[in-house]
Amino acid sequence: DLDAPLVTDRPDFTEASSTVGQGVAQLEAGYTYFRDDDGTTTTESHSYPEALLRYGVLAEWLEFRIAWGYSEEDDGLITPEGGEDLYLGFKIGLTPQEGLLPEMALIPQMTVPTGANSKTSDEVLPGLNWIYSWEVNDFISTAGSTQFNRTLDEETDGAYTEWAQSWTIAYSLTEQWGAYTEWFAFFPHSADTAKPEHYFNGGFTYLINNNIQWDIRAGVGLNDAADDFFAGSGISIRFY
């Protein structure tokens, strides 16, 4: 509904279960700061522009997706930085919400090796993301996502399957202000050294008009393997 406010995939980890609509483009971008202290080394990293372009193709229920980012890290010794591998995918709308049946979407996705030498995986890494959501009332809605992706171990470069699970609760505070709280986690399967990571985060959104939204968020790691802290902000713009 182009007369209604845009629905964005950011700032939470859980993607929206709706598509943008045929012939509609939506650009979402932002910046995130990460900090992690493992007891011996403190690592700070920056990610930007976190650009995701969503475009409705062929039908209202089909959306093409392309994303790219640049990141840099500083652990006091070296500062690797560069462009990350390109993300490609399609979001397929499956069902609207009908009673207990949630609104659902499926995203076949992959990254392709286009990044800098210090950032690229040097191979295609495919995955699949299943999203489901419910509008409870005018104030609150809830959603979750279950996904798996082929990933490479940071220490050994060995391939493994990484599962990810999330659950978010969104709050409509006013016609312009929104908020959310969320848990998400990564579960490596058959990894050489990677450990499960759990996070909790929350944030606010501000609707400038029906086609532009600003957001801010912050989160913490819930276990030793997770980053200690992250925070960021972004903006989303709809074109049609």
C-alpha distance (Angstrom), angle and dihedral (degrees) to the residues before:
residue distance angle dihedral
D1 . . .
L2 3.81 . .
D3 3.82 90.8 .
A4 3.81 88.7 62.1
P5 3.83 126.2 73.9
L6 3.80 116.8 -82.5
V7 3.81 118.6 -97.0
T8 3.81 114.0 -136.5
D9 3.78 137.0 -159.1
R10 3.81 91.6 -141.5
P11 2.99 152.0 102.0
D12 3.82 96.3 29.0
F13 3.81 125.3 59.1
T14 3.82 93.0 -115.8
E15 3.80 112.4 85.5
A16 3.81 120.9 -132.9
S17 3.80 114.5 -94.7
S18 3.82 91.6 -139.6
T19 3.81 130.4 78.6
V20 3.81 124.7 -130.4
G21 3.83 94.9 -117.3
Q22 3.79 133.9 -107.3
G23 3.80 112.9 -54.5
V24 3.81 93.1 8.0
A25 3.83 122.2 121.8
Q26 3.77 124.1 -160.2
L27 3.80 124.7 -173.1
E28 3.81 118.4 -162.0
A29 3.82 122.1 -177.0
G30 3.79 141.5 158.6
Y31 3.79 151.4 140.0
T32 3.82 131.6 -99.9
Y33 3.81 131.4 -167.8
F34 3.83 118.8 -155.8
R35 3.81 129.6 -167.3
D36 3.79 128.2 -174.1
D37 3.81 130.4 174.4
D38 3.80 115.2 -171.7
G39 3.80 94.0 -178.7
T40 3.79 96.0 -94.7
T41 3.81 104.6 41.6
T42 3.79 132.5 33.6
T43 3.79 113.4 -151.2
E44 3.78 123.5 -166.5
S45 3.80 121.8 -172.2
H46 3.78 138.1 178.7
S47 3.81 128.4 -152.7
Y48 3.81 125.0 -165.3
P49 3.02 155.9 -164.2
E50 3.82 88.1 1.1
A51 3.80 86.5 -167.8
L52 3.81 117.4 -171.0
L53 3.79 120.4 179.4
R54 3.81 115.9 -163.7
Y55 3.80 119.2 -171.0
G56 3.80 128.7 178.3
V57 3.81 111.6 -129.9
L58 3.84 134.9 -175.8
A59 3.82 95.6 -17.0
E60 3.81 141.7 19.2
W61 3.81 90.6 -104.3
L62 3.83 98.2 52.5
E63 3.79 125.9 79.9
F64 3.82 130.3 178.8
R65 3.80 115.1 -145.2
I66 3.80 132.4 -163.6
A67 3.81 125.7 171.9
W68 3.80 137.8 178.3
G69 3.77 136.7 176.9
Y70 3.79 143.5 177.8
S71 3.79 122.5 -140.8
E72 3.78 139.2 -176.6
E73 3.79 131.1 -169.1
D74 3.81 132.8 -162.1
D75 3.80 121.7 -168.6
G76 3.80 94.9 163.2
L77 3.78 93.3 -97.1
I78 3.80 109.0 56.6
T79 3.78 133.8 8.1
P80 3.81 110.2 -148.9
E81 3.78 112.1 -171.8
G82 3.77 139.6 161.3
G83 3.76 148.0 107.4
E84 3.79 117.8 -45.7
D85 3.79 127.9 -131.5
L86 3.80 115.0 -76.5
Y87 3.81 116.9 -101.8
L88 3.83 119.5 -142.1
G89 3.78 129.9 -179.9
F90 3.79 150.7 135.9
K91 3.79 125.5 -125.3
I92 3.80 112.1 -146.7
G93 3.81 117.7 -163.8
L94 3.81 109.0 -138.6
T95 3.83 110.9 174.4
P96 3.80 140.0 -5.5
Q97 3.79 118.4 -128.5
E98 3.81 111.5 -83.8
G99 3.78 113.3 172.9
L100 3.79 108.2 -59.9
L101 3.80 91.5 -7.2
P102 3.81 106.2 98.7
E103 3.76 129.3 -138.0
M104 3.81 102.2 -99.4
A105 3.79 139.3 -168.3
L106 3.79 136.4 176.6
I107 3.81 126.1 -146.7
P108 3.82 119.4 -162.0
Q109 3.80 101.4 -164.1
M110 3.79 145.2 167.0
T111 3.78 144.4 173.3
V112 3.80 119.6 -128.2
P113 3.84 124.1 -151.9
T114 3.79 102.6 -101.8
G115 3.81 100.1 118.9
A116 3.79 133.2 107.3
N117 3.81 118.8 -76.3
S118 3.81 91.7 -100.3
K119 3.82 93.2 48.7
T120 3.80 109.3 34.2
S121 3.78 124.9 98.6
D122 3.83 90.6 -150.5
E123 3.81 90.3 -134.3
V124 3.79 142.5 62.7
L125 3.81 111.9 -89.5
P126 3.84 112.2 -162.7
G127 3.79 128.7 -165.7
L128 3.81 146.6 159.8
N129 3.82 130.5 -129.9
W130 3.83 124.9 -162.7
I131 3.83 116.1 -164.3
Y132 3.82 128.6 -170.5
S133 3.80 131.4 176.8
W134 3.80 143.9 174.8
E135 3.80 131.4 -158.1
V136 3.81 102.6 -143.2
N137 3.82 97.4 -177.0
D138 3.80 139.8 -39.3
F139 3.82 91.2 -68.0
I140 3.80 106.1 41.0
S141 3.80 139.1 36.8
T142 3.78 131.9 170.2
A143 3.80 135.8 -156.7
G144 3.77 143.1 170.9
S145 3.77 140.0 -168.0
T146 3.79 134.3 -152.3
Q147 3.79 118.7 -166.5
F148 3.78 144.4 158.2
N149 3.79 129.0 -157.8
R150 3.79 136.7 179.3
T151 3.81 106.6 -111.5
L152 3.81 138.5 176.3
D153 3.80 123.1 -126.1
E154 3.82 110.4 -112.2
E155 3.81 92.7 -139.1
T156 3.81 103.2 40.3
D157 3.85 104.9 16.1
G158 3.79 87.5 -128.3
A159 3.80 114.6 151.7
Y160 3.80 121.4 -117.4
T161 3.81 140.4 156.0
E162 3.79 116.1 -99.2
W163 3.80 117.3 -159.6
A164 3.80 119.7 -159.5
Q165 3.80 128.9 -165.4
S166 3.79 129.3 -175.2
W167 3.78 141.3 174.5
T168 3.80 125.2 -169.0
I169 3.80 136.1 -178.3
A170 3.81 118.2 -156.6
Y171 3.80 126.3 -160.3
S172 3.83 127.9 -158.6
L173 3.80 101.5 -146.3
T174 3.82 97.1 172.3
E175 3.81 136.0 -19.5
Q176 3.83 88.0 -81.1
W177 3.81 105.9 26.4
G178 3.79 124.8 69.7
A179 3.80 134.2 169.5
Y180 3.79 139.5 -169.8
T181 3.80 143.1 -168.9
E182 3.81 121.7 -157.6
W183 3.78 146.7 176.8
F184 3.80 121.4 -156.0
A185 3.78 134.7 168.1
F186 3.81 143.4 -176.5
F187 3.80 121.7 -137.0
P188 3.84 116.4 -167.6
H189 3.79 116.0 -151.7
S190 3.84 117.6 -155.0
A191 3.81 92.8 -9.3
D192 3.80 121.1 159.3
T193 3.81 97.5 -136.3
A194 3.84 109.3 -14.5
K195 3.82 115.4 117.1
P196 3.82 131.4 -159.5
E197 3.81 114.4 -84.6
H198 3.82 125.5 -156.0
Y199 3.82 126.3 -167.3
F200 3.79 140.0 -178.6
N201 3.79 121.2 -160.7
G202 3.77 143.4 161.0
G203 3.75 140.8 -178.0
F204 3.78 151.4 159.1
T205 3.80 135.6 -105.3
Y206 3.79 128.0 -156.1
L207 3.80 120.7 -160.0
I208 3.81 107.0 -143.3
N209 3.80 88.8 -177.9
N210 3.80 134.3 -30.2
N211 3.82 91.2 -75.8
I212 3.83 102.8 39.5
Q213 3.80 128.1 58.2
W214 3.82 131.1 177.3
D215 3.81 122.0 -156.8
I216 3.80 141.8 -172.9
R217 3.80 129.1 -171.4
A218 3.81 144.5 170.1
G219 3.78 134.7 -172.4
V220 3.79 146.2 174.9
G221 3.78 135.7 -142.3
L222 3.79 115.6 -111.8
N223 3.81 98.5 -157.2
D224 3.82 139.1 33.6
A225 3.82 95.2 -97.8
A226 3.82 92.7 55.8
D227 3.80 125.9 82.9
D228 3.80 110.2 -94.0
F229 3.80 98.1 -130.2
F230 3.80 143.1 -2.8
A231 3.81 135.0 178.9
G232 3.75 135.4 173.5
S233 3.76 150.4 150.1
G234 3.79 137.2 -142.1
I235 3.75 150.1 163.5
S236 3.81 135.0 -127.0
I237 3.82 126.3 -157.3
R238 3.83 128.7 -171.1
F239 3.82 121.9 -151.1
Y240 3.83 127.9 -169.4
